[in-house]
């Protein structure tokens, strides 16, 4: 997975961009806007976190 924009990842995960930004801030990541890019490592980490929450 290459760099991905926040809004694209949010759409893939079926959550809002704002929710994704909030999750990233909880993880200690600083992001400004939905057009900001995430590297693949962070994107995979957030995917695992969202999938874990969905299973609970």
Secondary structure, 3 states (H helix, E strand, C coil): CCCEEHHHHHHHHCCCHHHHHHHHHHCCCCCCCCCCEECHHHHHHHHHHHHHHHHC
